[in-house]
Amino acid sequence: MNAGQESSVVRFGPFELDRRTGELRKRGRKVRLQEMPFRTLEALVADPGQVVTRDELRRLLWPDDTFGDFDNGLNNAIARARSALGDSAANPRFIETVGRRGYRFICEVVAADAQVTSEPTPAALEPPPIAFEPALVAPAPRPVAPEHPPAPLATSRRPRRLRAAALMAAAGAVTVALLLARDTGAPTSAAPIRSIAVLPLDNLSGDVEREYFADGMTDAIITHLASIRALRVISRQSIMRYKENNTPMRQIAADLGVDAVVEGTISQSGNRVRITAQLIDARDDRHLWAQTFDREAGDVLALQSDVARAIAAQVHVVTTAAEQQRLQTSRGVSVSAHESFLKGKYHIAKGTEESVRRGIASIQEAIAEDPGYAPAHAWLAAGYHRLAMVYLGGSPAQWRPLAAAAAERALALDPNEPDALTELAFARFHEWKWAESERLYRRAIEVAPGSGAVRMRYAELLSTRGRIDESIQEASIAESLDPLNLQVITVHGMMLQFARRFEDAVPKYRSALDLDANYPLARWFLGMTLSEMGRQAEAVEEGRIAVRVAPGSPAIRGFYGSFAALAGDTAEAQRVLAGLHADVAAGRYVPPPAFASIYLALGKRDEFFAWMERGYHEHTNLMAFLPTSAWLDPVRGDARFKDLLRRVHGN
């Protein structure tokens, strides 16, 4: 036998593959590699220099009862293994493609010392064989690490085909270990889990067009768990940053500030949907629980609830009667309606005008199929609200009434639908119905205390009511729930800016731009803050970048023009003004504050107030922030501004 077959730890180039722990390491540091790519690499390394055919890999790694498409799955696994190794198909150093036959591992493989270079964990021990009943449900007592626990699936995320079977095996083994621990009175020393991140479920279909299904089911599980006040659950936008990447599990937990991580897979075969999930204590890489859930496609809402309830039971969080009720799902939904709904959410969440319009069309298909499905109406409202966003150049008069009507319909169907409460609160906010908006936001927080989006929107409302300290506190909570969400981070910066804490706002905007240098909202408000600090040259540069990354936003172009005017470049400001007037002449919507900001910077107050009056009649987005926006400070003493402020916000 060669080294690749007889050793549990082998080395090739700078890499080390450890079969016992299921880890790939490069110079002693873990490289995240998903389950199926790891197993595929393991099979190739076991026979270096020899062709391993696709049929051999199918028999070895894709048992007959595994859901999914083999060809796409294997291609995916090879591509991910090469990516982890820094290899390429065109110039291979490790994995060579052999015609249409299969693959060959072409690097020298040598046996390594059994002592690995990374820190060992109890969960890395190889377990003795153990029989189990796959349908057994884990009991309530906290999981403990038994003397010989089941082998982990490794803390590098490994999503593809074989993982469904592997997780089921782990589920049974973990369950038996838990029962033994309970029966023997084994003590528990683990600290309580108070925060958790549900990582994106890996799509085992092999079809990238089905990513919306995996993402939608992930989001649904997060939403269920976010209803538990005692558990901090990281929101969707932040966890989606870890989709399809190799970040080590402990690094993910550190980035998100959580105690535990859930990862898993989702697959569909015919009329059956299967989710496999495992819970990992990120503080010590212990695998606490794993289970497989399987239902008919028409029962996907119940499937989501099953998974969420199981996770809640495993972290032993205290839930109220109302929270337990919300974790239950009694209403079904047709398969086609749910598919259209998930497609719609997927596209709306992308945030571009084109994708939002595409998402709205899918949501409307879902509603046509199942008019009584409240979440679909709620997300229709979300889509309309996104089209009305000021930096997309949307017309409030066109889209906001549609958004409000859709949210109202959703709440008529389900008074506790959290997305509907949030969207209707947002609609009332822009209708300047401040008390009703706050009531709806507070109700949304009661129903979904772990939603970063709700907290972010509530912070905006509080700022307009002069409750700046409260708004900053809510924005901070929102960021703790969704720490990598660009909009949440930017809104936190806005609250600091509104408080005139410019020196704190600037690094907040820059932290968003560190995540995505092309995020236009952060660029725009960073430019505004720098301008308000008197740093006009820097403001102009930020404004120029914002216009480049969001050329279709008339609001951003308008404020860039104001930065240019304040920097003394009157010609550039006039050029921007002319462009905005041309847009209006061509029938394109331009929010009035885009004009008003330039006229104010040019010292033309009459024109400024004329455009702000137009913004008042249109209920344009930025009018809500009259009490707090620093760019308006030069006119706060003007009687016309005081009258405008009174009409929008009362006394």
C-alpha positions in Angstrom: 0.0 0.0 0.0 1.2 3.5 -0.6 1.4 6.4 1.9 -1.9 7.9 0.7 -3.7 4.7 1.6 -2.1 3.6 4.8 -1.6 6.8 6.8 -4.3 8.8 8.5 -2.3 12.0 8.0 -0.6 12.6 4.6 1.4 15.5 3.2 1.7 16.9 -0.3 3.4 20.1 -1.2 2.6 22.6 1.6 -0.6 20.8 2.5 -1.5 18.2 5.1 -4.7 16.1 4.9 -6.0 14.6 8.2 -8.5 11.8 7.7 -9.2 11.6 11.4 -10.4 15.1 11.9 -11.5 15.7 8.3 -9.2 18.7 8.0 -7.0 20.1 5.2 -4.2 22.3 6.5 -1.7 24.5 4.8 1.6 24.9 6.7 -0.3 24.0 9.9 -3.3 26.4 9.3 -6.7 25.0 8.6 -8.1 25.5 5.1 -11.9 25.4 5.0 -13.1 22.7 2.6 -16.6 21.4 2.4 -17.6 17.7 3.0 -17.8 16.5 -0.6 -14.8 18.3 -2.0 -12.8 16.9 1.0 -14.0 13.4 0.4 -13.2 13.7 -3.3 -9.7 15.0 -2.6 -9.2 12.2 0.0 -10.1 9.6 -2.6 -7.6 11.0 -5.1 -4.8 11.4 -2.6 -5.3 7.7 -1.6 -4.1 6.6 -5.0 -1.6 9.2 -6.3 -0.5 9.0 -9.9 -3.4 6.7 -10.8 -6.6 7.6 -12.6 -9.7 7.5 -10.4 -12.6 7.3 -12.8 -15.9 9.2 -12.4 -17.7 5.9 -12.0 -15.3 4.9 -9.1 -16.0 8.2 -7.4 -19.7 7.8 -7.9 -19.6 4.3 -6.2 -17.4 5.5 -3.4 -18.9 8.9 -2.6 -22.5 9.0 -4.0 -24.5 6.1 -2.6 -27.7 5.3 -4.4 -30.0 6.9 -1.8 -28.2 10.3 -1.8 -30.2 13.1 -3.2 -28.9 15.3 -6.0 -27.3 15.2 -9.4 -23.9 13.4 -9.6 -22.3 15.1 -12.6 -22.8 18.6 -11.4 -22.0 17.6 -7.8 -18.6 16.0 -8.8 -17.7 19.0 -11.0 -18.5 21.3 -8.1 -16.4 19.2 -5.7 -13.4 19.1 -8.0 -13.6 22.9 -8.5 -13.8 23.6 -4.8 -10.9 21.2 -4.0 -8.8 22.9 -6.6 -9.8 26.3 -5.2 -8.7 25.3 -1.7 -5.4 24.0 -3.1 -4.8 27.1 -5.3 -4.8 24.7 -8.3 -6.1 25.1 -11.8 -7.5 22.8 -14.4 -5.4 24.4 -17.1 -2.0 24.2 -15.3 -2.6 21.5 -12.6 -0.1 21.0 -9.8 -2.3 18.6 -7.8 -5.5 17.5 -9.6 -5.3 16.6 -13.2 -8.3 16.0 -15.4 -7.9 12.8 -17.6 -10.0 13.2 -20.7 -13.6 12.2 -20.0 -12.5 9.3 -17.7 -11.8 10.9 -14.4 -9.0 12.6 -12.4 -5.4 11.9 -11.2 -3.6 13.3 -8.2 -0.1 14.2 -9.6 1.7 15.5 -6.6 3.9 13.3 -4.4 2.2 12.1 -1.3 4.1 11.1 1.9 3.0 9.9 5.3 3.0 12.4 8.1 3.6 12.1 11.8 0.3 11.3 13.6 0.8 14.3 15.8 -1.0 17.1 13.9 0.1 20.7 13.9 -3.3 22.2 14.9 -4.7 22.2 18.4 -6.5 18.9 19.1 -10.0 18.8 20.4 -11.9 16.0 22.2 -14.4 15.8 19.3 -11.5 14.8 17.0 -11.2 11.3 18.5 -12.3 8.4 16.4 -15.4 6.7 17.9 -16.0 3.0 18.3 -18.8 1.6 16.1 -22.2 2.3 17.6 -25.7 1.4 16.5 -28.4 4.0 16.5 -31.9 4.7 15.5 -31.9 7.6 12.9 -35.3 8.8 13.9 -34.4 9.2 17.5 -34.8 12.8 18.7 -32.2 14.3 21.1 -33.5 15.0 24.6 -33.5 18.3 26.3 -30.5 18.1 28.6 -27.4 20.0 27.5 -25.1 18.0 25.2 -21.8 17.0 26.8 -18.6 15.7 25.3 -18.6 12.0 26.0 -15.4 10.0 26.6 -15.5 8.8 23.0 -17.7 11.2 21.1 -18.8 10.7 17.5 -16.4 11.8 14.9 -17.1 15.4 13.8 -17.8 16.5 10.3 -15.0 19.0 10.8 -15.2 22.7 11.5 -14.3 23.6 8.0 -17.6 23.9 6.2 -18.1 21.1 3.8 -21.5 21.3 2.0 -22.0 18.8 -0.9 -23.6 15.4 -1.5 -22.1 13.0 1.0 -22.8 15.3 3.8 -26.5 14.4 4.0 -25.6 10.8 4.8 -22.7 11.8 7.1 -24.9 14.2 9.1 -27.5 11.5 9.6 -24.9 9.1 10.9 -23.6 11.9 13.2 -27.1 12.7 14.3 -27.7 9.2 15.6 -24.3 8.8 17.2 -24.6 12.2 18.9 -28.1 11.3 20.2 -27.0 8.0 21.7 -24.0 9.8 23.4 -26.4 12.4 24.8 -28.7 9.7 26.1 -25.8 7.9 27.7 -24.6 11.1 29.3 -28.1 11.7 30.7 -28.5 8.2 32.0 -25.1 8.2 33.8 -25.6 11.7 35.2 -22.5 13.0 33.4 -21.8 16.6 34.5 -21.8 19.5 32.1 -19.3 22.2 32.2 -20.1 24.0 29.0 -21.0 27.7 29.2 -24.6 28.5 28.1 -25.1 29.3 24.4 -26.6 32.8 24.2 -25.8 33.7 20.6 -25.9 31.7 17.4 -25.3 32.0 13.6 -27.1 29.8 11.1 -24.7 29.6 8.1 -26.1 29.4 4.6 -27.5 25.9 3.9 -25.4 24.3 1.2 -27.4 23.4 -2.0 -26.8 19.8 -2.9 -28.8 19.9 -6.1 -25.8 20.8 -8.2 -27.9 23.4 -9.9 -26.9 27.0 -9.3 -30.4 28.1 -10.3 -31.6 26.5 -7.1 -29.5 28.7 -4.8 -32.6 30.8 -4.1 -34.2 27.7 -2.5 -31.3 27.1 -0.1 -31.0 30.7 0.8 -34.7 31.1 1.4 -34.8 28.1 3.7 -31.8 29.4 5.6 -33.6 32.8 6.0 -36.7 31.1 7.2 -34.9 29.2 9.9 -33.1 32.4 11.0 -36.5 34.2 11.1 -38.0 31.5 13.3 -35.1 31.6 15.8 -35.0 35.4 15.8 -38.4 35.3 17.5 -36.7 34.1 20.7 -35.7 37.1 22.9 -33.2 35.2 25.0 -31.2 34.1 22.0 -29.1 36.5 19.8 -29.4 35.3 16.2 -27.3 36.8 13.5 -29.4 38.1 10.6 -29.4 36.9 7.1 -27.3 39.6 5.4 -24.3 39.0 7.6 -24.3 35.3 7.4 -24.6 35.3 3.6 -21.1 36.7 3.4 -19.9 33.2 4.4 -21.6 31.5 1.5 -19.1 29.6 -0.7 -16.0 30.7 1.1 -13.3 29.0 3.2 -13.3 31.1 6.4 -12.4 28.9 9.4 -15.3 28.3 11.8 -13.6 30.0 14.7 -13.0 33.0 12.6 -16.6 33.2 11.6 -17.7 33.0 15.2 -15.2 35.7 16.1 -16.3 37.9 13.3 -20.0 37.6 14.3 -19.4 37.4 18.0 -21.4 34.2 18.6 -21.1 31.2 20.9 -22.3 28.6 18.4 -22.7 28.0 14.7 -25.3 25.9 12.8 -24.3 24.6 9.4 -26.0 22.2 7.1 -27.2 21.1 3.7 -30.5 21.0 1.8 -31.5 18.8 -1.0 -34.6 17.9 -2.9 -35.5 14.8 -4.8 -38.9 14.5 -6.4 -41.5 15.5 -3.8 -39.1 15.2 -0.8 -37.0 18.0 0.8 -34.2 17.0 3.2 -32.2 19.3 5.5 -29.2 18.1 7.5 -27.9 20.3 10.3 -25.2 20.3 12.9 -24.6 22.5 15.9 -21.0 23.4 16.8 -19.9 25.2 19.9 -17.5 27.7 18.3 -15.7 28.3 21.5 -14.0 24.9 21.5 -15.0 23.4 18.1 -17.2 20.8 19.9 -19.9 19.2 17.8 -23.0 19.2 20.0 -25.7 17.8 17.8 -26.6 16.7 14.3 -29.9 15.6 12.8 -31.6 15.0 9.4 -35.1 16.3 8.7 -37.1 15.0 5.8 -40.6 16.1 4.6 -42.7 16.4 1.5 -42.2 19.5 -0.5 -45.7 20.7 0.4 -44.7 20.7 4.1 -41.6 23.0 3.8 -43.1 25.5 6.3 -43.3 22.7 8.8 -39.8 21.6 7.9 -38.5 25.0 8.7 -40.2 25.0 12.0 -38.9 21.5 12.8 -35.3 22.6 12.3 -35.7 25.8 14.3 -37.4 24.1 17.2 -34.7 21.4 17.3 -31.9 24.0 17.3 -33.7 26.0 20.1 -34.0 22.8 22.1 -30.3 22.0 21.7 -29.1 25.4 22.9 -31.5 25.1 25.8 -32.7 28.6 25.6 -35.7 29.6 27.7 -38.7 30.4 25.5 -42.0 32.0 26.4 -45.4 30.5 25.5 -45.8 33.1 22.7 -42.4 32.3 21.3 -43.1 28.6 21.4 -46.3 29.3 19.5 -44.5 31.3 16.8 -42.0 28.5 16.4 -45.0 26.3 15.3 -46.3 26.3 11.8 -49.9 25.2 11.1 -50.6 26.7 7.7 -49.4 24.9 4.5 -48.5 26.4 1.2 -48.5 25.0 -2.3 -45.1 23.9 -3.7 -45.3 26.3 -6.7 -46.3 29.3 -4.6 -43.5 28.7 -2.1 -41.0 28.3 -5.0 -42.1 31.6 -6.5 -42.0 33.2 -3.1 -38.4 32.1 -2.4 -37.3 33.2 -5.9 -38.9 36.6 -5.2 -37.1 37.1 -1.9 -33.8 36.0 -3.4 -34.0 38.7 -6.2 -35.4 41.5 -4.0 -32.6 41.0 -1.5 -30.0 41.7 -4.2 -31.2 45.3 -4.1 -30.7 46.5 -7.7 -33.6 48.0 -9.5 -33.5 45.2 -12.1 -33.4 42.4 -9.5 -36.1 44.0 -7.4 -38.4 44.2 -10.3 -37.7 40.6 -11.1 -38.4 39.6 -7.5 -41.7 41.5 -7.4 -42.8 39.5 -10.5 -42.0 36.2 -8.8 -43.8 37.3 -5.6 -46.9 38.3 -7.6 -46.8 34.8 -9.1 -46.8 33.3 -5.6 -49.8 35.5 -4.6 -51.7 34.5 -7.7 -51.1 30.8 -6.7 -51.9 31.3 -3.0 -53.6 34.6 -2.2 -53.7 33.9 1.5 -50.0 33.5 2.0 -49.1 36.4 4.3 -45.3 36.4 3.9 -45.7 36.8 0.1 -47.7 40.0 0.6 -45.2 41.3 3.1 -42.3 40.8 0.7 -44.3 42.4 -2.1 -44.4 45.4 0.2 -40.6 45.1 0.7 -40.1 45.1 -3.0 -42.2 48.2 -3.6 -40.4 50.0 -0.8 -37.1 49.2 -2.4 -38.2 50.7 -5.7 -39.1 53.9 -3.8 -35.6 54.2 -2.3 -34.2 57.6 -2.8 -30.8 56.4 -4.0 -32.4 54.2 -6.6 -34.3 57.3 -7.9 -37.7 55.7 -7.2 -40.9 57.8 -7.1 -42.5 57.7 -3.7 -45.9 58.5 -5.1 -45.7 55.5 -7.4 -44.5 52.8 -5.1 -45.3 53.7 -1.5 -49.1 53.3 -1.7 -48.6 49.9 -3.2 -46.2 49.0 -0.4 -48.6 50.1 2.3 -51.5 48.2 0.7 -49.5 45.0 0.4 -48.3 45.2 4.0 -51.9 45.9 5.2 -53.1 42.8 3.3 -50.4 40.7 4.9 -51.4 41.8 8.4 -55.0 41.1 7.7 -54.0 37.5 6.9 -51.5 37.3 9.8 -51.4 40.0 12.5 -48.0 38.7 13.7 -46.2 38.6 10.4 -42.9 40.4 11.4 -41.9 41.5 7.9 -45.4 42.9 7.3 -45.3 44.8 10.6 -41.9 46.3 9.6 -43.0 47.3 6.1 -46.2 48.9 7.3 -44.3 50.8 10.0 -41.9 52.0 7.3 -44.8 53.1 5.1 -46.4 55.0 8.0 -42.9 56.6 8.7 -42.9 58.1 5.3 -46.5 59.1 5.6 -45.4 61.1 8.6 -47.7 59.1 10.9 -45.1 59.0 13.6 -47.1 57.5 16.5 -48.6 54.7 14.4 -45.1 54.0 12.9 -43.6 53.6 16.4 -46.4 51.4 17.6 -45.9 49.1 14.6 -42.1 49.0 15.0 -42.4 48.2 18.7 -44.9 45.4 17.9 -42.4 44.1 15.2 -39.6 44.0 17.8 -41.9 42.1 20.2 -42.6 39.5 17.6 -39.0 39.4 16.1 -36.6 40.7 18.8 -33.7 39.3 16.9 -34.3 41.1 13.7 -31.5 43.6 12.8 -33.7 45.1 10.1 -36.5 46.1 12.5 -34.0 47.6 14.9 -32.3 49.6 12.1 -35.6 51.1 10.9 -36.8 51.9 14.4 -33.5 53.7 15.0 -34.3 55.9 12.0 -37.7 56.7 13.4 -36.3 57.6 16.8 -33.8 60.0 15.3 -36.6 62.0 13.6 -38.4 62.4 16.9 -35.3 64.0 18.5 -34.5 60.8 20.6 -31.0 60.7 19.3 -29.4 58.7 22.2 -32.1 56.0 21.8 -31.6 55.9 18.1 -27.9 55.3 18.5 -28.7 52.5 21.0 -31.1 50.8 18.6 -28.6 51.1 15.8 -26.0 49.5 17.9 -28.3 46.6 18.7 -29.1 46.3 15.0 -25.4 46.0 14.2 -24.8 43.4 17.0 -27.6 41.3 15.3 -26.3 41.9 11.8 -22.7 42.9 12.1 -21.7 42.6 8.5 -24.8 44.1 6.9 -23.7 47.2 4.9 -27.0 49.0 5.3 -27.2 48.4 9.1 -23.6 49.6 9.6 -24.3 52.7 7.4 -27.5 53.6 9.3 -25.5 53.3 12.5 -23.1 55.8 11.0 -26.1 58.0 10.1 -27.4 58.1 13.7 -23.9 59.2 14.8 -23.9 61.8 12.1 -27.3 63.1 13.1 -25.9 63.4 16.7 -23.1 65.6 15.2 -20.6 62.9 16.3 -18.9 63.2 13.0 -15.6 61.8 14.2 -17.4 58.6 15.2 -19.5 58.5 12.1 -16.6 58.6 9.6 -15.0 55.3 10.8 -18.4 53.7 10.9 -18.9 54.5 7.2 -15.3 53.4 6.4 -16.0 50.0 8.2 -18.9 49.4 5.8 -16.6 50.4 2.8 -14.0 48.0 4.1 -16.5 45.2 3.5 -17.6 46.6 0.1 -15.8 49.6 -1.4 -18.5 50.0 -3.9 -21.5 50.4 -1.5 -23.0 53.6 -2.7 -25.0 54.5 0.5 -21.9 54.5 2.7 -20.0 56.5 0.1 -22.8 59.1 -0.1 -23.1 59.6 3.6 -19.4 59.6 4.2 -19.2 62.4 1.7 -22.0 64.3 3.5 -20.2 63.9 6.8 -16.9 65.1 5.5 -18.6 68.1 3.9 -20.3 68.9 7.2 -16.9 68.7 8.9 -15.6 71.3 6.3 -13.4 68.7 4.6 -14.7 69.6 1.2 -12.0 68.2 -1.0 -12.4 64.8 0.6 -16.2 65.1 0.3 -15.9 65.8 -3.4 -13.7 62.7 -3.9 -16.2 60.5 -2.0 -19.1 61.9 -3.9 -17.3 61.3 -7.2 -16.8 57.6 -6.3 -20.4 57.3 -5.2 -21.6 58.6 -8.5 -19.3 56.2 -10.3 -20.6 53.2 -8.5 -24.3 54.3 -8.6 -24.6 56.2 -11.8 -28.4 55.8 -11.9 -29.0 57.5 -8.6 -30.1 61.2 -9.1 -30.0 61.7 -5.3 -26.3 60.9 -5.1 -25.5 63.0 -8.1 -27.3 65.9 -6.5 -25.4 65.8 -3.3 -22.2 65.3 -5.1 -23.0 68.6 -6.9 -23.5 70.3 -3.5 -20.1 69.0 -2.4 -18.5 70.5 -5.5 -20.3 73.9 -4.9 -19.1 74.0 -1.3 -15.6 73.2 -2.5 -15.8 76.3 -4.8 -16.3 74.4 -8.1 -19.4 76.2 -9.2 -19.0 75.1 -12.8 -19.2 71.4 -11.7 -22.2 72.1 -9.6 -24.0 73.8 -12.5 -23.1 70.9 -14.8 -24.7 68.5 -12.3 -27.8 70.7 -12.0 -28.2 70.8 -15.8 -28.0 67.0 -15.9 -30.8 66.7 -13.2 -33.0 69.1 -15.1 -32.5 67.0 -18.2 -33.5 63.9 -16.3 -36.8 65.6 -15.3 -37.4 66.8 -18.9 -36.9 63.2 -20.1 -39.6 62.0 -17.6 -37.2 60.4 -15.1 -37.9 61.0 -11.4 -35.4 63.1 -9.4 -36.1 63.6 -5.7 -36.4 67.3 -5.0 -33.7 67.4 -2.3 -31.2 66.5 -5.0 -31.9 69.9 -6.5 -32.3 71.6 -3.1 -28.9 70.5 -1.8 -27.1 72.1 -4.8 -29.1 75.4 -4.6 -28.4 75.6 -0.8 -24.7 75.1 -1.4 -24.7 77.8 -4.1 -26.4 80.2 -1.7 -29.7 80.4 -3.6 -32.2 80.0 -0.8 -35.3 80.9 -2.7 -34.7 78.0 -5.1 -33.8 75.8 -2.2 -37.1 76.4 -0.5 -39.0 76.0 -3.8 -37.6 72.5 -4.2 -38.1 71.6 -0.6 -41.7 72.6 -0.8 -42.0 70.2 -3.8 -40.4 67.5 -1.7 -43.0 68.2 1.0 -45.9 67.6 -1.4 -44.3 64.4 -2.7 -43.4 63.1 0.8 -40.0 62.3 -0.6 -37.7 60.2 1.6 -35.3 62.7 3.0 -38.1 65.0 4.3 -38.5 62.7 7.3 -35.0 63.7 8.4 -35.5 67.4 8.5 -35.0 67.6 12.3 -31.6 65.9 12.3 -29.8 66.4 9.0 -26.7 68.5 9.5 -26.6 69.7 5.9 -29.7 71.7 6.7 -28.2 73.6 9.7 -27.5 76.8 7.7 -31.3 77.4 7.2 -32.6 76.3 10.6 -33.1 79.9 11.7 -35.1 80.7 8.6 -38.8 81.1 9.2 -39.6 79.2 6.0 -37.7 76.2 7.3 -39.4 76.4 10.7 -42.7 76.3 9.0 -41.7 73.4 6.8 -40.5 71.5 9.9 -43.8 72.2 11.7 -45.8 70.9 8.9 -43.9 67.6 8.6 -43.2 66.9 12.3 -45.6 69.0 14.2 -44.5 71.1 17.2 
